[in-house]
């Protein structure tokens, strides 16, 4: 059984130098366009990127850049995100 649990508080980014990790990591498309490593998917206790759409098993970040994530649109419209 797999459960979806609410309230996770975590750091997620796609900015770690390849020399510092032993796995293949995609680059954030927003960072690529702007030529920076400034943007993060989620920063613990601080923020969530407007393009972040979640995490899929096994560690696949769901990103909708350049369109804002459904979560952001639903919150602005006063609807609960799915």
Helices and strands as residue ranges (DSSP letters): G 18-20, H 29-34, E 42-43, E 47-48, E 52-56, E 60-63, H 70-76
